[in-house]
Amino acid sequence: MSILDRFKLDGKVAVVTGASSGLGVAFSKALAEAGADLVLGARREERLADTGALVTAAGRTWVGRKTDVTKPEDCAALIALAIEKYGHVDILVNNAGVGTAVPATHETPDQYRSVIETNLMGSYWMAQEFAKANKGGGAIVNISSVLGLKPQGLPQAAYASSKAGLIGFTKSIAAELGSRNIRCNAIAPGFIETEMTEVLDPAVVEQWRNAIPLKRGGKPEDVANATVFLASDMSAYITGQTLHVCGGMLM
């Protein structure tokens, strides 16, 4: 197998949560371009067709359903859809996530729980169902954040807690599932320019860019490239790790 062949995902089936916008769209497109067929999940089911169109344009097939990862039954149904459609499942990208920007002294129990239930517990339920269904080895990629490793002066205690928890969860499940040749790694993106950052004050955005050694915000494709790497045979001997995709913020 050549170096370039190791990046190929031909014959693989990848499940992506939070696939209706932002990074989820970029992940789905990149995995399809690498050769995978896609199973897409998101709460905004009506937007999955747009993501699916990118998969189709890449020459791959897809199927999707409305998925709220805080509901274990939805997670089970998404994996079951993969098995029903393709007969196997090989890759899981735990991307569904939410965030708050509330000072820790003012955040309500419901606000805190909603972030933890989506970002951390939702990833747990998805990984659990994936591991039950996977028979021949595969890869789980958890989307964490630099905020789970280092505060950036933002009031995001709930978000940071959930993303730090994902890193611990990644290590634990990597140790548990390694004997079955299921690898689990995390990606910690830095400041990535998506539809979520478009609403920020331009002065704040410029301040962030200047604090990054590469002097630019990341693109969704930057994180998608890392996802394909961790999903492919190029990372066949890598598990339990967190890859920083942050332009040098955490060097």
PANUVO-738295 format. One line per 8 residues: their letters; for each residue x, y, z of N, C-alpha, C. Coordinates in steps of 0.02 Angstrom, whole numbers. Example, Ala and Ser with C-alpha at 12.3 -4.5 7.8 and 13.67 -1.06 7.14 Angstrom:
as	660/-284/390/615/-225/390/660/-165/390 ~ 642/-112/354/684/-53/357/645/2/394;
***
This chain:
msildrfk	43/-60/0/0/0/0/44/62/0 ~ 32/107/-48/72/168/-52/51/218/2 ~ 92/269/11/76/321/59/8/352/44 ~ -4/370/-18/-67/402/-35/-125/354/-26 ~ -115/289/-39/-168/240/-30/-189/235/43 ~ -144/249/89/-160/244/160/-210/297/183 ~ -217/350/144/-266/402/159/-336/383/134 ~ -340/334/89/-403/318/58/-450/282/107;
ldgkvavv	-514/297/101/-565/267/143/-615/227/102 ~ -592/202/45/-636/164/1/-666/104/37 ~ -731/96/31/-766/40/63/-784/52/135 ~ -764/109/163/-779/124/232/-846/161/239 ~ -877/154/297/-938/190/313/-925/234/373 ~ -937/298/366/-923/346/419/-987/379/444 ~ -994/383/510/-1050/417/542/-1025/484/568 ~ -1061/537/551/-1043/604/574/-1103/635/609;
tgassglg	-1094/656/671/-1148/691/706/-1137/767/699 ~ -1190/805/711/-1185/877/700/-1169/893/628 ~ -1198/854/582/-1178/857/511/-1216/909/472 ~ -1256/951/504/-1298/998/467/-1265/1065/454 ~ -1207/1078/487/-1176/1144/478/-1104/1142/500 ~ -1067/1196/486/-1000/1206/512/-952/1149/498 ~ -918/1129/551/-867/1077/545/-897/1011/522 ~ -958/997/542/-990/934/522/-996/928/447;
vafskala	-1010/983/413/-1014/983/340/-945/970/310 ~ -895/1003/338/-826/995/312/-802/924/322 ~ -817/894/380/-797/825/393/-829/778/343 ~ -893/786/332/-931/742/288/-903/746/217 ~ -891/806/193/-864/816/126/-796/784/119 ~ -752/795/167/-684/769/163/-682/693/166 ~ -723/663/211/-725/590/216/-751/559/151 ~ -801/592/121/-827/568/57/-774/573/2;
eagadlvl	-738/627/0/-686/636/-51/-630/585/-42 ~ -621/561/21/-571/509/33/-598/439/17 ~ -663/434/2/-690/371/-21/-743/339/22 ~ -761/370/79/-810/341/125/-882/358/104 ~ -927/313/120/-998/328/118/-1018/356/186 ~ -1069/398/188/-1084/436/248/-1152/421/277 ~ -1155/421/344/-1217/419/382/-1218/482/423 ~ -1266/526/409/-1267/593/438/-1321/601/490;
garreerl	-1304/630/546/-1352/643/599/-1348/715/622 ~ -1406/745/637/-1409/813/663/-1480/827/688 ~ -1486/874/733/-1553/894/756/-1591/930/700 ~ -1555/967/659/-1587/1003/603/-1587/958/542 ~ -1632/910/542/-1634/860/489/-1643/891/420 ~ -1680/947/417/-1694/976/352/-1632/1002/316 ~ -1577/1011/354/-1515/1036/323/-1467/980/303 ~ -1484/919/319/-1440/864/302/-1436/853/226;
adtgalvt	-1489/870/190/-1488/862/117/-1433/904/85 ~ -1419/963/113/-1366/1005/85/-1298/972/95 ~ -1288/943/154/-1225/907/167/-1222/846/122 ~ -1278/811/117/-1280/752/74/-1264/767/2 ~ -1282/826/-22/-1268/844/-91/-1192/848/-103 ~ -1155/868/-52/-1082/871/-58/-1053/801/-60 ~ -1083/756/-22/-1062/685/-23/-1074/656/-92 ~ -1133/669/-119/-1151/643/-186/-1104/672/-238;
aagrtwvg	-1088/736/-233/-1043/767/-281/-973/736/-279 ~ -955/708/-221/-890/675/-215/-893/603/-240 ~ -951/582/-264/-958/516/-292/-974/461/-242 ~ -997/481/-181/-1013/432/-130/-1087/435/-114 ~ -1112/387/-75/-1182/386/-55/-1190/406/17 ~ -1252/422/35/-1263/443/104/-1334/428/125 ~ -1345/428/190/-1411/422/220/-1408/462/284 ~ -1466/489/306/-1465/529/367/-1531/525/404;
rktdvtkp	-1529/549/466/-1590/552/506/-1582/604/560 ~ -1638/628/584/-1638/676/640/-1609/641/701 ~ -1560/673/731/-1525/642/788/-1510/694/841 ~ -1536/681/901/-1518/720/960/-1475/675/1003 ~ -1410/689/1006/-1363/643/1039/-1373/640/1115 ~ -1413/686/1143/-1427/681/1215/-1476/624/1229 ~ -1505/596/1176/-1552/541/1184/-1518/476/1161 ~ -1503/431/1207/-1469/368/1188/-1506/330/1133;
edcaalia	-1573/335/1133/-1610/299/1082/-1598/327/1012 ~ -1586/394/1008/-1570/424/943/-1501/401/919 ~ -1454/395/966/-1386/372/949/-1389/301/923 ~ -1428/259/957/-1435/190/937/-1467/186/868 ~ -1516/229/855/-1551/227/790/-1505/249/733 ~ -1460/297/746/-1415/320/693/-1366/265/673 ~ -1339/230/723/-1293/174/708/-1332/118/674 ~ -1393/105/697/-1434/52/666/-1448/69/593;
laiekygh	-1456/133/578/-1467/154/508/-1406/137/466 ~ -1347/147/494/-1286/130/457/-1283/56/441 ~ -1300/14/490/-1298/-58/479/-1352/-79/429 ~ -1411/-49/435/-1466/-65/389/-1448/-48/317 ~ -1417/10/308/-1401/34/241/-1340/1/211 ~ -1287/-7/252/-1223/-29/225/-1198/-97/252 ~ -1227/-119/307/-1206/-184/335/-1147/-181/382 ~ -1116/-122/387/-1058/-115/433/-1047/-41/446;
vdilvnna	-1008/-27/498/-990/43/514/-918/43/537 ~ -879/91/511/-806/90/520/-778/152/555 ~ -811/208/547/-785/272/571/-840/310/606 ~ -824/340/663/-871/384/698/-836/450/713 ~ -868/505/692/-843/572/708/-894/604/756 ~ -875/610/819/-917/641/870/-909/716/867 ~ -950/748/827/-944/819/815/-1000/861/845 ~ -1058/831/858/-1115/869/885/-1094/906/949;
gvgtavpa	-1109/970/951/-1090/1008/1010/-1126/1074/1016 ~ -1130/1098/1077/-1159/1164/1092/-1113/1199/1141 ~ -1123/1264/1148/-1083/1303/1195/-1123/1359/1225 ~ -1099/1384/1281/-1128/1443/1312/-1072/1493/1326 ~ -1090/1554/1337/-1041/1605/1354/-1067/1642/1416 ~ -1075/1605/1470/-1104/1631/1532/-1051/1628/1587 ~ -1040/1682/1624/-993/1679/1680/-1011/1623/1728 ~ -960/1590/1754/-970/1531/1796/-1014/1545/1857;
thetpdqy	-1012/1607/1881/-1052/1624/1940/-1126/1635/1923 ~ -1142/1637/1858/-1211/1651/1838/-1244/1594/1800 ~ -1205/1545/1779/-1233/1491/1739/-1281/1449/1781 ~ -1338/1434/1752/-1389/1395/1788/-1374/1321/1781 ~ -1401/1280/1826/-1392/1208/1820/-1415/1181/1752 ~ -1471/1206/1727/-1496/1182/1663/-1449/1201/1606 ~ -1420/1261/1608/-1373/1281/1556/-1311/1237/1556 ~ -1286/1224/1615/-1225/1183/1621/-1240/1111/1598;
rsvietnl	-1294/1084/1622/-1312/1015/1604/-1322/1007/1528 ~ -1352/1056/1496/-1366/1050/1425/-1302/1044/1384 ~ -1249/1079/1405/-1185/1075/1370/-1152/1008/1383 ~ -1150/986/1445/-1120/922/1462/-1157/865/1428 ~ -1223/868/1428/-1263/813/1400/-1252/806/1324 ~ -1243/862/1290/-1231/859/1218/-1159/841/1202 ~ -1112/881/1227/-1043/875/1206/-1008/812/1233 ~ -1021/796/1296/-986/740/1327/-1028/676/1328;
mgsywmaq	-1087/681/1357/-1129/621/1362/-1152/597/1294 ~ -1168/643/1249/-1188/624/1182/-1134/586/1145 ~ -1071/608/1154/-1015/572/1124/-1008/503/1154 ~ -1021/497/1218/-1017/432/1252/-1069/384/1223 ~ -1132/407/1217/-1184/363/1191/-1169/341/1119 ~ -1144/388/1079/-1129/371/1010/-1071/320/1006 ~ -1019/331/1046/-963/285/1045/-983/216/1070 ~ -1027/215/1120/-1051/152/1147/-1087/111/1093;
efakankg	-1132/143/1056/-1169/109/1004/-1123/89/946 ~ -1076/132/929/-1028/116/876/-988/54/894 ~ -963/52/956/-922/-5/978/-962/-70/978 ~ -1026/-66/994/-1068/-126/993/-1076/-152/922 ~ -1082/-106/874/-1097/-126/805/-1035/-142/764 ~ -978/-114/783/-918/-123/743/-889/-193/754 ~ -874/-226/699/-849/-295/703/-778/-304/679 ~ -754/-260/636/-689/-271/605/-636/-220/620;
ggaivnis	-645/-180/673/-598/-127/687/-619/-62/655 ~ -595/-7/680/-614/58/652/-584/115/691 ~ -614/174/683/-587/234/713/-642/279/739 ~ -632/304/799/-675/355/829/-634/419/833 ~ -663/475/811/-630/540/816/-677/586/856 ~ -655/607/914/-693/652/957/-670/724/946 ~ -717/769/934/-698/839/923/-700/876/990 ~ -641/888/1016/-633/924/1079/-620/998/1063;
svlglkpq	-577/1031/1100/-563/1102/1089/-501/1122/1129 ~ -466/1174/1106/-411/1201/1145/-436/1225/1213 ~ -500/1244/1216/-527/1267/1280/-531/1212/1332 ~ -528/1150/1310/-525/1094/1357/-456/1084/1386 ~ -407/1120/1359/-338/1113/1381/-310/1176/1412 ~ -334/1234/1390/-307/1297/1415/-359/1351/1409 ~ -374/1388/1463/-422/1443/1459/-397/1497/1411 ~ -445/1528/1377/-428/1581/1329/-460/1647/1348;
glpqaaya	-475/1655/1412/-504/1718/1436/-577/1726/1420 ~ -611/1670/1407/-682/1672/1389/-724/1640/1444 ~ -785/1665/1455/-829/1636/1506/-863/1573/1480 ~ -826/1518/1476/-852/1457/1447/-834/1396/1490 ~ -850/1400/1554/-833/1346/1599/-868/1281/1580 ~ -931/1284/1561/-967/1224/1543/-938/1192/1480 ~ -925/1233/1430/-896/1209/1368/-827/1179/1380 ~ -785/1215/1418/-718/1190/1433/-721/1125/1472;
sskaglig	-767/1120/1518/-774/1058/1557/-791/999/1511 ~ -838/1010/1465/-859/956/1421/-803/935/1375 ~ -764/983/1350/-711/967/1303/-651/935/1338 ~ -637/955/1399/-585/922/1438/-607/850/1454 ~ -671/842/1470/-697/775/1483/-690/730/1422 ~ -699/758/1362/-692/719/1301/-622/691/1293 ~ -573/730/1315/-503/707/1309/-491/648/1356 ~ -517/652/1417/-511/595/1463/-549/534/1437;
ftksiaae	-608/546/1411/-649/492/1383/-613/459/1325 ~ -581/499/1283/-544/473/1225/-490/424/1247 ~ -452/442/1298/-398/399/1323/-427/334/1351 ~ -480/339/1389/-508/280/1421/-536/231/1371 ~ -575/256/1323/-605/211/1275/-553/183/1227 ~ -499/221/1213/-445/196/1172/-413/135/1206 ~ -403/140/1271/-374/84/1308/-421/23/1309 ~ -486/36/1316/-534/-19/1319/-543/-54/1252;
lgsrnirc	-543/-16/1198/-560/-45/1133/-500/-63/1090 ~ -441/-48/1114/-380/-61/1074/-373/-134/1053 ~ -392/-180/1097/-385/-251/1080/-431/-272/1024 ~ -481/-232/1009/-527/-245/954/-508/-206/891 ~ -450/-174/893/-425/-133/838/-471/-75/823 ~ -504/-49/875/-541/14/869/-499/68/901 ~ -477/114/860/-436/170/884/-481/229/902 ~ -462/266/953/-500/326/972/-451/383/986;
naiapgfi	-460/436/949/-419/496/957/-464/558/959 ~ -434/613/982/-471/676/985/-435/729/945 ~ -472/778/923/-444/838/891/-464/897/934 ~ -416/941/947/-429/1002/985/-420/1061/938 ~ -475/1083/904/-469/1142/861/-460/1205/902 ~ -426/1253/871/-420/1319/901/-474/1364/874 ~ -456/1425/856/-504/1472/829/-517/1455/755 ~ -575/1426/742/-593/1404/675/-649/1450/649;
etemtevl	-640/1476/590/-688/1522/561/-747/1485/530 ~ -803/1484/565/-864/1452/542/-922/1502/549 ~ -982/1478/535/-1040/1521/542/-1049/1545/614 ~ -1023/1508/663/-1028/1528/733/-985/1589/748 ~ -927/1595/714/-882/1651/727/-900/1713/687 ~ -943/1705/637/-962/1762/596/-1001/1815/635 ~ -1031/1796/691/-1071/1843/730/-1029/1880/781 ~ -965/1863/787/-922/1895/836/-901/1965/814;
dpavveqw	-885/2006/863/-859/2073/850/-794/2067/808 ~ -790/2101/752/-729/2096/710/-665/2112/748 ~ -670/2158/797/-611/2175/836/-588/2116/878 ~ -636/2078/904/-619/2018/943/-587/1965/899 ~ -614/1957/839/-587/1909/791/-515/1927/774 ~ -502/1991/762/-434/2013/745/-387/2002/804 ~ -411/2012/864/-370/2000/924/-350/1926/928 ~ -397/1883/914/-383/1811/914/-331/1794/860;
rnaiplkr	-340/1820/801/-294/1805/747/-223/1826/764 ~ -216/1884/794/-150/1909/812/-116/1868/866 ~ -156/1832/906/-128/1791/960/-107/1722/934 ~ -122/1707/871/-105/1642/842/-39/1648/804 ~ 10/1605/818/74/1611/783/68/1612/707 ~ 21/1575/678/13/1576/605/-25/1637/581 ~ -50/1678/627/-82/1742/612/-144/1736/568 ~ -181/1682/578/-245/1675/543/-289/1626/582;
ggkpedva	-353/1634/571/-398/1585/599/-397/1522/557 ~ -415/1466/587/-417/1403/550/-477/1400/505 ~ -473/1360/454/-529/1346/410/-558/1278/428 ~ -623/1267/416/-651/1201/428/-611/1145/395 ~ -583/1160/336/-544/1110/300/-482/1089/339 ~ -454/1135/379/-395/1118/419/-411/1063/469 ~ -470/1067/499/-490/1016/547/-512/953/511 ~ -544/961/454/-566/903/414/-506/862/391;
natvflas	-453/895/372/-392/859/351/-366/814/407 ~ -366/841/467/-342/802/525/-389/744/539 ~ -453/754/527/-502/701/538/-492/643/491 ~ -479/659/427/-466/605/378/-403/567/399 ~ -352/603/421/-290/571/443/-304/522/500 ~ -342/543/550/-355/500/608/-404/444/592 ~ -443/451/539/-490/399/519/-458/348/473 ~ -401/365/444/-371/323/392/-315/280/419;
dmsayitg	-288/238/375/-232/195/393/-167/234/403 ~ -166/297/385/-107/337/398/-94/344/473 ~ -145/334/513/-136/340/586/-150/273/620 ~ -134/218/584/-151/151/609/-120/133/676 ~ -65/167/695/-32/152/758/-38/211/807 ~ -91/250/799/-103/307/843/-170/299/876 ~ -172/299/942/-235/296/979/-226/328/1047 ~ -281/355/1073/-280/387/1138/-247/456/1139;
qtlhvcgg	-239/486/1081/-203/550/1076/-250/607/1061 ~ -227/668/1075/-263/729/1057/-219/770/1011 ~ -244/781/950/-208/819/900/-231/892/902 ~ -184/938/914/-201/1009/917/-201/1038/847 ~ -258/1064/825/-263/1097/760/-280/1169/775 ~ -229/1208/791/-243/1275/820/-194/1329/797 ~ -156/1316/745/-111/1368/720/-55/1385/767 ~ -42/1343/817/12/1354/864/-9/1384/930;
mlm	-73/1391/942/-97/1422/1005/-72/1384/1066 ~ -64/1318/1060/-46/1278/1118/25/1252/1116 ~ 67/1282/1076/136/1257/1072/173/1270/1138;
***
